[in-house]
Structures are given as C-alpha cells and as structure tokens.
C-alpha cells in the first residue's frame, strides 16, 4: 500500500504541543472491497469484560480515564459535561448498550473501550496527507460529526491535513469531512496519548483496531508508529 513506505513521515507532532505532553500512535489500514462485518461476538465479550472490571462509580478513579479527565481540564473542557470518548463508550456498555455504526467505526470503538484510549479514524481518500498535529492559529473552520460548523479560537490542539482541513479536535471530536463511510477503503488510525497514560497502552489500542479489522479482511502496514513533538513546527 502506497502510504506504508512513508509511514514515519505521515504525521508530524509540532513542538508547540510539548507543554501539553501529547503523544500519538498510528498506522494505516486498507481493504480492496469494503464489506459489512458483524462484531456481535466481540461486543458481547467486551461488555462482559467491562462489567467485570468497572462500575459506573469506579470509572472516575481509573488511572487512564483520570488522565484524560485531567487533560480535558488543562485545555478548558469540563469532563463532567463532555466525557472523554473512551470513558463514554465504557459507560454505555455498563448501562447495557453499545453503538453500532459500521465495520471500521465499530472496530475502533471496541478497541477504545477495551483499552481506555480515544481512537481517531480518518478516511484517507477524503484527506490530503501528510498530517500535522498542532495548535490552531485561530479562525479555522471545523465541521464536527453530529454538530454545527464552528470557527476555532487560537491555541486548540488540532489534527490537520496538508490542505488545511481540520480533521480532529484533540482528543475528543472528529470532522464529518474525513469521517468513515460504508465505502471507506483506506483508513488512518490514531491513538491519542496524554500525560499519565502509558505509551505502550496507546500503541496497543491501535494494534487492537488492526486485530479486529484483520478478521474483516483488512490489511495494515505491519507496524505502529509512535510520535511525540518534533524539534520543528
């Protein structure tokens, strides 16, 4: 697959993000002919696993979810009103439901709930690589999934492509412009790390997505890249 040879340079994390302690893990997955695939068995096992590990009361004390809550506070988001996406998924499981969207999104959600790591999934045919994790300059337009367009203030951690499309507000909202569709065949998979979260755990979240999608006939580049802020940017 064309992007595998340039995997290391596919994403840059700007030096400006160093004070936030952000780091990521990522890879690329693809399939020639996307087909629906049911993860019914995997979801059933997921729910059993989560109910054996957590209660709704204990989630706020879990070190991983606590780390994302603390990060939310640090960037001005109240995590009691806007839950970290991985925590929100676990809460839904504990209440007896789990969102089913499509093969790729379901795989990402299952992996996120298992590991506690927010995972971003982006249709590469609707983006212009390479990508950059940076701080917003102010004035960029962001079109979130399930929400109205908004103009971003300065200083928001964002994932953008080379055409300037804001793909993601780190680490909690994705753009409708680069969202996964039923016909998506090439996907950029990103695990979002914050201070207090083990790097290996973030890498494992991406590998879990790969593992799930491999059962549905998807391939990947054979490795996961870890990135921290660079000396450039």
C-alpha positions as CSV (number, residue, x, y, z in Angstrom):
1,X,0.0,0.0,0.0
2,X,1.4,3.4,-1.0
3,X,1.4,5.0,2.4
4,X,3.3,2.3,4.1
5,X,6.6,3.3,2.6
6,X,6.1,6.8,4.1
7,X,4.5,5.8,7.3
8,X,7.1,7.5,9.5
9,X,6.6,10.9,7.8
10,X,2.8,10.6,7.5
11,X,2.3,12.6,10.7
12,X,4.2,15.4,12.4
13,X,3.6,16.5,16.0
14,X,4.6,20.1,16.4
15,X,7.0,21.3,19.1
16,X,4.3,23.8,20.3
17,X,2.5,20.8,21.8
18,X,5.3,19.9,24.1
19,X,3.9,21.6,27.2
20,X,0.7,19.6,26.8
21,X,2.5,16.3,26.9
22,X,0.7,15.0,23.8
23,X,1.9,11.9,22.0
24,X,0.3,9.5,19.5
25,X,0.4,6.1,17.9
26,X,-0.8,5.5,14.4
27,X,-0.9,3.2,11.4
28,X,-2.7,2.8,8.1
29,X,-5.2,0.0,7.3
30,X,-6.9,-0.8,4.0
31,X,-9.1,-3.2,2.1
32,X,-9.8,-3.7,-1.6
33,X,-13.6,-4.2,-1.3
34,X,-15.2,-3.0,1.9
35,X,-17.8,-5.4,3.2
36,X,-20.1,-5.2,6.3
37,X,-18.8,-7.3,9.1
38,X,-20.6,-8.1,12.4
39,X,-18.6,-7.9,15.6
40,X,-21.5,-9.3,17.7
41,X,-19.4,-11.8,19.5
42,X,-16.7,-9.3,20.2
43,X,-19.2,-6.8,21.6
44,X,-20.7,-9.5,23.8
45,X,-17.2,-10.3,25.2
46,X,-16.4,-6.6,25.6
47,X,-19.5,-6.0,27.7
48,X,-18.7,-9.0,29.9
49,X,-15.1,-7.8,30.3
50,X,-16.0,-4.2,31.2
51,X,-18.7,-5.2,33.7
52,X,-16.1,-7.4,35.5
53,X,-13.6,-4.5,35.6
54,X,-15.7,-1.4,36.3
55,X,-18.8,0.1,37.8
56,X,-20.2,3.5,36.9
57,X,-18.9,4.7,40.3
58,X,-15.4,3.4,39.9
59,X,-14.7,4.8,36.4
60,X,-13.7,8.2,37.7
61,X,-11.0,6.7,39.8
62,X,-9.5,4.6,37.0
63,X,-6.0,6.0,36.2
64,X,-6.4,6.1,32.5
65,X,-9.8,7.8,32.5
66,X,-8.5,10.1,35.2
67,X,-5.6,11.1,33.0
68,X,-7.9,12.1,30.1
69,X,-10.2,14.0,32.5
70,X,-7.2,15.9,33.8
71,X,-6.1,16.7,30.3
72,X,-9.6,18.0,29.4
73,X,-9.4,20.3,32.4
74,X,-6.0,21.5,31.2
75,X,-7.3,22.6,27.8
76,X,-10.5,24.2,29.2
77,X,-13.0,21.3,28.7
78,X,-15.2,20.2,31.6
79,X,-15.1,16.4,31.5
80,X,-18.2,16.1,33.7
81,X,-20.1,17.7,30.8
82,X,-18.0,16.4,27.8
83,X,-16.8,12.9,28.6
84,X,-13.6,11.5,27.1
85,X,-14.8,9.4,24.2
86,X,-13.4,6.1,25.6
87,X,-15.0,6.7,29.0
88,X,-18.3,7.5,27.3
89,X,-18.2,4.2,25.5
90,X,-17.5,2.2,28.6
91,X,-20.3,4.0,30.4
92,X,-22.7,3.0,27.6
93,X,-21.5,-0.7,27.9
94,X,-22.1,-0.6,31.6
95,X,-25.6,0.7,31.0
96,X,-26.3,-2.2,28.6
97,X,-25.8,-0.6,25.2
98,X,-23.0,-0.2,22.6
99,X,-23.1,2.0,19.4
100,X,-23.0,0.1,16.1
101,X,-22.1,2.3,13.1
102,X,-20.1,0.4,10.5
103,X,-17.3,-2.1,10.4
104,X,-14.4,0.3,10.8
105,X,-16.0,2.6,13.4
106,X,-17.2,-0.5,15.4
107,X,-13.7,-1.9,15.5
108,X,-12.3,1.5,16.7
109,X,-15.0,1.7,19.4
110,X,-14.4,-1.8,20.7
111,X,-10.6,-1.2,20.8
112,X,-11.2,2.2,22.6
113,X,-13.5,0.7,25.2
114,X,-11.1,-2.2,25.9
115,X,-8.0,0.0,26.3
116,X,-9.5,3.3,27.6
117,X,-7.7,5.2,24.8
118,X,-9.5,7.6,22.5
119,X,-9.1,6.5,18.9
120,X,-9.4,8.6,15.7
121,X,-10.3,7.0,12.3
122,X,-10.0,9.1,9.1
123,X,-10.9,8.3,5.5
124,X,-7.6,8.8,3.7
125,X,-9.3,9.3,0.3
126,X,-11.0,12.3,1.8
127,X,-7.8,13.8,3.2
128,X,-4.6,15.2,1.8
129,X,-1.6,13.6,3.6
130,X,0.7,14.2,5.3
131,X,-0.9,15.3,8.6
132,X,0.1,17.6,11.3
133,X,-0.9,17.7,15.0
134,X,-0.6,21.3,16.0
135,X,-2.2,24.3,17.7
136,X,-4.9,26.2,15.9
137,X,-4.0,29.6,14.6
138,X,-7.5,30.9,15.2
139,X,-10.1,31.3,12.5
140,X,-10.1,27.8,11.2
141,X,-13.5,26.2,10.4
142,X,-14.3,22.9,12.0
143,X,-17.2,20.7,10.9
144,X,-17.8,18.1,13.6
145,X,-19.7,14.9,13.3
146,X,-23.2,15.4,14.6
147,X,-22.7,19.2,15.2
148,X,-22.7,22.6,13.6
149,X,-19.7,24.2,11.9
150,X,-17.6,26.3,14.2
151,X,-14.8,28.8,14.0
152,X,-11.9,27.8,16.2
153,X,-10.1,30.1,18.6
154,X,-6.3,30.2,18.8
155,X,-4.4,27.6,20.7
156,X,-6.6,24.5,20.4
157,X,-4.8,21.2,19.7
158,X,-5.9,20.0,16.3
159,X,-5.1,17.4,13.6
160,X,-5.0,19.0,10.2
161,X,-4.1,17.7,6.7
162,X,-2.0,19.3,4.1
163,X,-5.0,21.0,2.5
164,X,-5.8,22.7,5.8
165,X,-8.8,20.6,6.7
166,X,-9.3,20.3,10.5
167,X,-9.7,16.6,10.9
168,X,-9.9,16.4,14.7
169,X,-10.0,18.4,17.9
170,X,-7.6,16.6,20.1
171,X,-8.5,14.2,21.6
172,X,-12.3,14.3,21.5
173,X,-14.1,15.4,18.3
174,X,-13.7,14.3,14.6
175,X,-14.7,16.1,11.4
176,X,-17.6,15.0,9.3
177,X,-15.4,15.8,6.2
178,X,-13.0,13.0,6.9
179,X,-15.4,10.6,8.7
180,X,-15.6,6.9,7.9
181,X,-18.3,5.8,5.4
182,X,-19.5,2.4,4.3
183,X,-17.3,2.6,1.2
184,X,-14.2,3.7,3.0
185,X,-11.2,1.6,2.0
186,X,-8.1,3.3,3.4
187,X,-8.0,4.5,7.0
188,X,-5.6,6.5,9.1
189,X,-5.9,5.0,12.6
190,X,-4.7,7.2,15.5
191,X,-4.4,6.5,19.2
192,X,-4.4,9.7,21.3
193,X,-2.0,9.9,24.2
194,X,-1.9,12.4,27.1
195,X,0.2,12.7,30.3
196,X,-0.3,9.9,32.7
197,X,-1.1,7.3,30.1
198,X,1.4,4.6,29.2
199,X,2.8,4.8,25.7
200,X,2.5,1.1,25.3
201,X,-1.2,1.2,26.1
202,X,-1.8,3.8,23.3
203,X,0.1,1.6,20.8
204,X,-1.9,-1.4,21.9
205,X,-5.1,0.4,21.2
206,X,-4.1,0.9,17.6
207,X,-3.0,-2.7,17.4
208,X,-6.4,-3.8,18.7
209,X,-8.1,-1.9,15.9
210,X,-5.8,-3.7,13.4
211,X,-6.5,-7.1,15.0
212,X,-10.3,-6.6,14.8
213,X,-10.2,-5.3,11.2
214,X,-8.0,-8.2,10.1
215,X,-10.9,-10.5,10.9
216,X,-12.9,-8.5,8.5
217,X,-10.4,-8.9,5.7
218,X,-8.4,-5.6,6.2
219,X,-4.6,-5.3,5.9
220,X,-2.2,-2.9,7.6
221,X,1.4,-1.6,7.2
222,X,2.8,-4.1,9.6
223,X,3.8,-1.7,12.3
224,X,2.6,1.1,14.5
225,X,4.5,4.4,14.7
226,X,4.8,6.4,17.9
227,X,5.3,10.2,17.7
228,X,6.0,13.0,20.2
229,X,6.5,16.7,19.4
230,X,9.4,17.3,17.0
231,X,12.0,19.9,17.0
232,X,10.3,21.6,14.1
233,X,7.0,23.4,14.0
